Amino acid sequence: MALAQELYDTPACRLDSFVAQWLQPRREWKEEVMGAVRTVEKFLREEHFQGDGLDQEVRVLKVLKVGSFGNGTVLRNAAEVELVVFLSCFCSFQEEARYHQAVLRLIRKKLWRCQDLLALGLEDMWVARGVPDALVFTLQTKGIVGLITITIVPAYKALGPLASNLQPPPDVYVSLIKAHGYPGNFSPSFSELQRNFVKHRPTKLKSLLRLVKHWYLQRARDIQVTVEQCGYLDLILWVDPYEPIKKIKKKIQQNRGYSGLQRLSFQEPSGQRQLLSSHCSLAYYGIFSNIRIYLLETFSPEIQVFVKNPDGGSDAYAINPSNCILSLKEQIEDNFGLPRKQQQLEFQGQVLQDWLDFVGYGIQDSDTLFLSKKRAREAPFPPS
């Protein structure tokens, strides 16, 4: 949340500094990730694959780092590396389609026997169904990175030797069309073009791509919202921080079946409790990560008031404006545990008297009252 707000408050002239400070990976972190990746690349280059329906020995022609790690736009702490593996058994797009699954099975079988990778904590290996299918596994380093996710995609080396500034010959695209593959299925064969397109661009462009990725991750990732309500178990929801809060209220209503008016509020550490407006979003309040919000259900003519406690926390209460202040103190005693006779409530610097009502003090919906503990009165005469 703080990082998102930091970006929004950064003027254009200082965006390069923001990228360097917050988004670019630290050298030690990147070296640790690349050390693990080099172990995987060494295994792939030195291992020969055979069997499982393949009538020839399969060699790795080239291992290519693609995606963010390949083109130099990786975000800090994004330990996900994709490797495209060009194999000798693929002499055409059609052969790649025919042997793709067999190659995945062979690589998977061999990986479990690699002692160097087992020493790196090789675990959780699976075939990810996609376009195309890929082999995914995790490595657990002992340094600052922790868990690294590696994705291996076998591919046909359709481009051959290719200089970074040259375009492939037209017959490559002719053979691609004749292969009649599913859209995107053979895209790894062209990953070198995709990587080089960004890799050799100026740093300014890479910084812009990092900013766009950072914004997209903040924008696209659902966050966990824990809804607290007095007398009920917490309700866990996954929501898009950019959707209107009225949609969150609808989800709560579907789960709990409320008929009253829902009042949602949240409080940041050392901050005031804020009412969440139905027409705004969590992003509007700078909320982009998991958060706990408080739910109060009110029925007309009730309103909601916030009471800031002596410990800095804040709670929401439903009150009838025509009732006396003592009625709120009774709720506070039940919720906070402080006896009503020891409570002192203040609003706009004025101490509230138990027998007066809220209307008389001009207290309106979502106003904040301040709670303190009364000082013990001194005895009129010292004890004998």
C-alpha positions as a printed Julia matrix, in Angstrom:
384×3 Matrix{Float64}:
   0.0     0.0     0.0
   2.79    2.4     0.93
   4.7     1.62   -2.28
   1.62    2.23   -4.43
   1.05    5.58   -2.75
   4.75    6.41   -3.18
   4.39    5.88   -6.95
   1.3     8.06   -7.21
   3.05   10.86   -5.33
   6.21   10.72   -7.48
   6.56   13.47  -10.12
   7.57   12.45  -13.65
  11.05   13.92  -13.27
  11.8    11.5   -10.41
  10.4     8.27  -11.86
  13.88    6.99  -12.75
  14.87    7.32   -9.09
  11.67    5.53   -8.04
  12.46    2.61  -10.36
  16.03    2.37   -9.07
  14.98    2.57   -5.43
  11.92    0.32   -5.45
  11.63   -1.8    -8.62
  15.1    -2.8    -9.83
  16.39   -6.02   -8.22
  19.34   -5.79   -5.87
  22.59   -7.22   -7.2
  22.99   -9.85   -4.46
  19.41  -11.06   -4.97
  19.8   -11.29   -8.75
  23.14  -13.13   -8.5
  21.58  -15.72   -6.2
  18.69  -16.33   -8.61
  21.02  -16.55  -11.59
  23.25  -19.01   -9.73
  20.31  -21.38   -9.38
  19.32  -20.82  -13.03
  22.86  -21.63  -14.21
  22.61  -24.97  -12.39
  19.43  -25.76  -14.34
  21.02  -24.65  -17.62
  24.1   -26.82  -16.96
  21.88  -29.84  -16.36
  19.94  -29.25  -19.59
  23.05  -28.77  -21.73
  24.91  -31.8   -20.39
  22.0   -34.25  -20.2
  20.95  -36.41  -23.14
  17.31  -37.45  -23.3
  16.09  -40.68  -24.89
  13.11  -43.0   -24.68
   9.41  -42.43  -23.97
   8.39  -42.69  -27.63
  11.43  -40.88  -29.06
  13.48  -42.93  -31.52
  16.58  -40.76  -31.25
  18.84  -39.25  -28.64
  17.74  -35.73  -27.85
  20.27  -32.97  -27.26
  19.7   -29.43  -26.1
  20.79  -26.99  -28.81
  20.29  -23.83  -26.81
  18.78  -22.61  -23.54
  17.29  -19.13  -23.69
  16.19  -17.01  -20.75
  13.03  -15.21  -21.79
  10.47  -13.0   -20.1
  11.57  -10.4   -17.57
  14.86  -12.09  -16.71
  15.76  -12.47  -20.36
  15.04   -8.93  -21.52
  16.27   -7.08  -18.44
  12.96   -5.83  -17.02
  12.58   -8.12  -14.0
  10.97   -6.57  -10.93
  12.53   -6.75   -7.49
  11.75  -10.02   -5.64
   9.98  -11.54   -8.69
  11.83  -14.89   -8.57
  10.12  -16.49  -11.56
  12.35  -17.53  -14.47
  11.22  -18.93  -17.83
  13.61  -20.96  -19.97
  12.96  -21.9   -23.6
  14.85  -25.08  -24.5
  15.58  -25.67  -28.2
  15.93  -29.4   -28.89
  17.55  -31.45  -31.65
  14.52  -33.73  -32.05
  12.35  -30.87  -33.31
  13.09  -30.4   -37.02
   9.76  -28.75  -37.81
   6.75  -27.22  -36.13
   4.85  -30.45  -36.8
   7.47  -32.54  -34.96
   7.39  -30.18  -32.02
   3.63  -30.65  -31.75
   4.03  -34.44  -32.05
   6.77  -34.91  -29.43
   6.11  -32.01  -27.05
   4.46  -34.08  -24.31
   7.03  -36.88  -24.56
   9.87  -34.4   -24.11
   8.2   -32.89  -21.05
   7.93  -36.35  -19.48
  11.6   -37.11  -20.22
  12.88  -33.85  -18.76
  10.7   -34.31  -15.7
  12.06  -37.8   -15.11
  15.68  -36.68  -15.5
  15.27  -33.64  -13.25
  14.38  -35.83  -10.27
  17.74  -37.59  -10.69
  19.88  -34.45  -10.81
  21.79  -34.29   -7.52
  22.76  -30.64   -7.97
  19.12  -29.63   -8.27
  18.04  -31.88   -5.4
  20.66  -30.12   -3.31
  18.95  -26.83   -4.22
  15.68  -28.11   -2.78
  13.99  -29.26   -5.99
  10.29  -29.8    -5.24
   6.71  -29.28   -6.42
   7.24  -30.24  -10.07
   4.21  -30.24  -12.36
   3.14  -29.79  -15.98
   1.33  -26.48  -16.4
  -1.4   -26.72  -19.01
  -1.22  -23.75  -21.33
  -0.3   -22.59  -24.82
   2.0   -24.45  -24.99
   2.27  -26.81  -22.0
   5.34  -26.26  -19.82
   7.23  -27.95  -17.01
   7.25  -25.95  -13.76
   9.19  -26.63  -10.57
  10.53  -24.75   -7.57
  13.97  -24.48   -5.99
  14.48  -23.47   -2.37
  17.69  -21.48   -1.91
  19.31  -20.96    1.48
  20.12  -17.29    0.91
  18.06  -14.12    0.65
  15.83  -15.21   -2.25
  14.07  -18.25   -0.84
  11.7   -19.87   -3.32
  12.46  -19.67   -7.07
   9.98  -20.84   -9.69
  11.48  -22.21  -12.92
   9.43  -22.81  -16.08
  10.85  -24.92  -18.94
   9.28  -24.74  -22.4
  10.61  -27.09  -25.14
  10.66  -25.49  -28.6
  11.67  -25.94  -32.23
  14.61  -23.71  -33.2
  12.91  -22.32  -36.26
  15.06  -19.21  -36.64
  18.49  -20.85  -36.77
  21.5   -18.57  -36.23
  20.0   -15.11  -35.9
  21.73  -11.79  -35.43
  19.95   -9.4   -33.1
  19.35   -6.84  -35.86
  18.14   -9.22  -38.61
  14.67  -10.45  -39.47
  14.03  -14.18  -40.1
  13.52  -15.31  -43.71
   9.92  -15.39  -45.03
   9.87  -19.19  -45.42
   9.9   -19.5   -41.6
   6.49  -17.85  -41.48
   5.27  -19.93  -44.44
   6.11  -23.15  -42.57
   4.46  -21.76  -39.45
   1.22  -21.14  -41.35
   1.33  -24.62  -42.91
   1.72  -26.22  -39.47
  -1.89  -25.18  -38.61
  -1.03  -24.94  -34.92
  -3.25  -23.52  -32.21
  -2.68  -19.73  -31.93
   0.35  -19.13  -29.73
   1.39  -22.77  -29.57
   4.66  -22.16  -31.43
   5.41  -18.71  -30.03
   8.43  -19.99  -27.98
  10.21  -20.63  -31.3
  10.21  -16.86  -31.8
  11.1   -15.97  -28.21
  14.58  -14.82  -29.24
  13.01  -12.12  -31.4
  10.75  -11.09  -28.54
  13.64  -10.95  -26.08
  15.97   -9.0   -28.38
  13.26   -6.47  -29.15
  13.43   -5.25  -25.54
  16.91   -6.32  -24.45
  18.75   -3.93  -26.77
  16.48   -0.96  -26.09
  17.54    2.04  -23.94
  17.29    1.9   -20.16
  14.48    4.47  -20.25
  12.22    2.03  -22.07
  13.04   -0.77  -19.63
  12.24    1.53  -16.72
   8.9     2.33  -18.33
   8.15   -1.38  -18.72
   8.96   -1.95  -15.05
   6.58    0.83  -14.08
   3.82   -0.63  -16.26
   4.35   -4.1   -14.77
   4.29   -2.7   -11.26
   1.08   -0.8   -11.98
  -0.5    -3.86  -13.61
   0.33   -6.11  -10.66
  -1.21   -3.59   -8.29
  -4.21   -3.24  -10.59
  -4.86   -6.86  -11.45
  -4.18   -8.76   -8.26
  -7.15   -9.51   -6.01
  -6.56   -8.84   -2.33
  -7.85  -10.57    0.77
 -10.38   -8.56    2.74
 -11.21   -9.79    6.24
 -14.6    -8.48    7.39
 -14.91   -8.17   11.16
 -18.25   -7.79   12.92
 -18.99   -7.92   16.62
 -20.67  -11.21   17.52
 -19.79  -12.96   14.22
 -16.9   -15.0    12.86
 -14.62  -13.16   10.45
 -15.67  -13.29    6.79
 -12.86  -13.69    4.21
 -13.41  -12.2     0.74
 -11.15  -11.9    -2.3
 -11.83   -8.67   -4.14
 -10.46   -6.5    -6.91
  -9.23   -3.29   -5.21
 -10.57   -1.28   -8.15
 -14.16   -2.51   -7.99
 -16.74   -0.28   -6.24
 -17.18   -0.94   -2.53
 -20.89   -1.45   -3.15
 -19.92   -4.75   -4.83
 -18.11   -5.8    -1.66
 -21.27   -5.01    0.31
 -23.26   -7.16   -2.12
 -20.9   -10.1    -1.49
 -21.32   -9.62    2.26
 -25.09   -9.53    1.88
 -25.03  -12.77   -0.14
 -22.96  -14.45    2.6
 -24.77  -13.07    5.64
 -28.23  -12.12    4.36
 -28.33   -8.65    5.92
 -31.34   -6.35    5.51
 -29.96   -3.28    7.29
 -27.59   -0.59    6.06
 -24.01   -1.82    5.87
 -21.31    0.51    7.17
 -17.75   -0.51    6.3
 -14.75    1.22    7.83
 -11.01    0.7     8.2
  -8.17    2.15   10.2
  -4.49    2.37    9.37
  -1.97    2.18   12.23
  -1.94    5.44   14.21
  -4.59    6.87   11.87
  -8.25    7.81   12.13
 -10.94    5.26   11.32
 -12.44    6.04    7.92
 -15.83    5.22    6.48
 -15.65    3.44    3.1
 -18.0     5.06    0.61
 -20.06    2.7    -1.54
 -19.27    4.67   -4.7
 -15.49    4.56   -4.18
 -13.06    1.63   -4.38
 -10.42    0.29   -2.0
  -7.81    1.66   -4.42
  -9.28    5.14   -3.9
  -8.26    4.86   -0.24
  -4.79    3.56   -1.19
  -5.62   -0.05   -0.26
  -3.8    -2.51   -2.52
  -2.85   -5.28   -0.07
  -4.64   -7.54    2.4
  -6.66   -5.58    4.94
  -9.15   -5.96    7.78
 -12.3    -3.86    7.63
 -15.06   -3.49   10.18
 -18.75   -4.01    9.39
 -21.54   -2.3    11.29
 -25.17   -2.88   10.37
 -27.55   -0.02   11.16
 -31.31    0.39   10.93
 -33.07    3.73   10.51
 -32.92    6.1    12.38
 -29.56    4.78   13.61
 -26.29    6.39   12.59
 -22.68    5.26   12.9
 -20.08    6.95   15.08
 -16.42    6.1    15.57
 -14.87    6.01   19.02
 -11.1     6.33   19.27
  -9.83    4.32   22.24
  -6.99    5.26   24.62
  -4.75    2.61   22.97
  -5.06    4.32   19.56
  -7.51    1.83   18.09
 -10.93    2.83   16.86
 -14.31    1.09   16.88
 -17.62    1.75   15.14
 -20.95    1.88   16.98
 -24.56    2.18   15.9
 -26.5     4.79   17.87
 -29.88    6.48   17.81
 -29.19   10.25   17.76
 -32.12   10.81   20.14
 -30.68    8.5    22.8
 -28.51    9.77   25.63
 -24.72    9.52   25.74
 -24.97    6.85   28.45
 -26.39    4.38   25.88
 -23.13    4.57   23.93
 -21.05    4.13   27.07
 -22.95    0.91   27.76
 -21.95   -0.4    24.31
 -18.34    0.62   24.93
 -18.31   -1.24   28.25
 -19.58   -4.4    26.54
 -17.07   -4.12   23.69
 -13.98   -2.52   25.23
 -14.36   -3.6    28.86
 -13.96   -0.15   30.41
 -16.73    0.45   33.02
 -19.07    3.27   32.0
 -18.38    5.22   35.21
 -14.69    5.39   34.25
 -15.35    6.55   30.68
 -14.97   10.1    29.46
 -16.17   10.89   25.93
 -15.21   14.06   24.1
 -16.36   15.58   20.84
 -14.65   18.63   19.34
 -12.95   19.3    22.68
 -16.18   19.13   24.71
 -16.78   16.51   27.42
 -20.1    14.71   26.8
 -22.55   14.42   29.7
 -24.34   11.1    30.22
 -27.9    12.49   30.37
 -27.75   14.58   27.17
 -28.48   13.23   23.69
 -26.29   13.19   20.57
 -28.44   15.71   18.7
 -27.74   18.33   21.33
 -24.01   18.07   20.68
 -24.43   18.21   16.89
 -23.0    14.7    16.44
 -23.67   13.39   12.94
 -23.11   10.2    10.98
 -19.46    8.96   10.92
 -18.2    11.58   13.38
 -15.34   10.54   15.67
 -15.54   10.7    19.48
 -12.53   10.36   21.76
 -12.57    7.99   24.73
 -10.35    8.37   27.78
 -10.3     6.94   31.28
 -11.4     9.3    34.03
  -8.79   10.14   36.61
  -9.51    8.84   40.1
 -10.79   11.65   42.31
  -8.58   12.59   45.24
 -10.05   12.1    48.71
 -11.07   15.45   50.34
  -9.11   14.57   53.49
  -5.98   12.47   53.8
  -6.57    9.08   55.44
  -5.92    9.03   59.16
